[in-house]
Amino acid sequence: RPAREVVAWSRALVAPALRAAVDSLPESMRHVAGYHFGWTDEEGRPAGASGGKAIRPTLALLAADAVGGDPVDAVPAAVAVELVHNFSLLHDDVMDGDLTRRHRRTVWSVFGVGQAILVGDALASLAVDVLAASGHPASTEAIRRLSAAVIALVEGQAADLAFEKRPHVAVAECLRMAEGKTGALLGCACALGALFGGGTPGQVGRLGDFGERLGLAFQFVDDLLGIWGDPVQTGKPVFSDLQSRKKSLPAVAALASDSPAARELGALYRREQPLSGTDLDRAAELIDLAGGRAWSRA
Ligand code: GRG
């Protein structure tokens, strides 16, 4: 089936359960979370904005289907991974000081940093609660896998933050960081879906590995879009990753290549003042030159 149809099918199954979980929060948090998920505007009026692509919950349902189970049984797994994902987004926007997410103002910029952190924390606890309350025989294993994924996510994010302060990052380090930051939760989504769908330990392990690799690919596409993506589609300003000197994989690979383009790019990345429009165009060109045309074609 076309991806669009699969996502619509997944949303129809997951959205009511996700909403019910968030509605169980105390009113003040429900208000902020409702804004983050796009259900309401800043004042709490119905909004109907996009709550994101729902990739992780869709993968959980598809993994349950792939092992011959009923995707409906995997709805708690799908809700839990989506809650953790949104927890990480709320915190990530605070750490990066980003002003927009999913084409709307970020939670911290509307309600304050404290609210964004606290609601993020509440979503994480809710994720564990949803798994525990499912009554599924594999819920304890699912909670352990989800906790491991959160720790990997934190480790990946910590590495990403540390990279910002370092002049040189190796490509292998960048890959490890992305495995944690993005791969772990996509892997967990697939593993939990397979687990709740009644898969064997081998199937759960293999689908988990698949999800991790898919997560790596997904992160690289996200990195490429951060440089060459259409700002209307990505919801980020043009060249925002370059302006913040982000050590994303294309930049790291380009900087690591021993070439005049890499040295010129290094000088731009070390510059403390904001880069002009011409500098940003040049930086994108240098990443393309030093990293190989494959980046922009990808
Ligand atoms: C709070 C668990 C936790 C960790 C704190 C902030 C942080 C450490 C980790 C950040 C992890 C992060 C934001 C990784 C980026 C992964 C990524 C590509 C996110 C975008 O995912 P999409 O495109 O988002 O699936 P939508 O909007 O579609 O849901």
Boltz pocket constraint, residues with backbone or C-beta under 6 A from the ligand:
constraints:
  - pocket:
      binder: B
      contacts: [[A, 51], [A, 52], [A, 53], [A, 54], [A, 55], [A, 84], [A, 85], [A, 87], [A, 88], [A, 89], [A, 91], [A, 92], [A, 95], [A, 102], [A, 120], [A, 150], [A, 153], [A, 154], [A, 157], [A, 181], [A, 182], [A, 218], [A, 219], [A, 222]]
      max_distance: 6.0
